[in-house]
Amino acid sequence: MRAAALAPILALAACEGGEAPDAANNDTANEVAAPSAPVADIDNEALAGVMYEALKDDLSSPDSLRLQTGATDLDGDGEAEVLAYAIDPMICGTGGCSLYVLRKAGDSYRILDQIGPSQLPVYKLAAGEDGWAELGITVYGGGVAERVMAVPHGEAGYARNPTGDPAYQVVDAGNDVIIAAPEQP
């Protein structure tokens, strides 16, 4: 059953263009920005499995989860963290979907943080006080005007909600895009 449920997610990873997000998207694939740190290849199958296990009880169907991903070194240790934007009608709302920050753990991934509601694009900003890069999260919908919010990292990880404190609005998110907004038809 699990392999059958993962097939559509993995098929999305192989898509090039169209309406489906490119699950293999990372800094090396983004034409918008050059990588600012070493970028790891994303193991799409392992990532899809972790995300499916974490979200399976909330999905509209076993094969409905779509992921848009990117990877960059957020904590300055030379190893890339993976960001996964999880898309499904049952886990997204008018304000967007949740963004997950993951770290490679052997042959799998471990979820570090969940940030939402979020929209795309997502940017890598300057490092905060603890050395972790702040994330520039696009927010809009649900009564919120479009803007980019800097989401800081702290003792407990990234702030969960990008629409309020300690997140703050940034005027220029720069060009260091981790996950680009999908192209509109």
Secondary structure, DSSP 8 states (H G I E B T S, - for coil): -HHHHHHHHHHHHH--SSSS--TT--TTT-SS---SS------HHHHHHHHHHHHGGGSSSTT--EEEEEEE-SSSSSS-EEEEEEE-TTT-BTTBEEEEEEEEETTEEEEEEEEEEEEEEEEEEEE-TTS-EEEEEEEEETTEEEEEEEE-EETTEE-S-TTSTT-EEES---S-EEE------
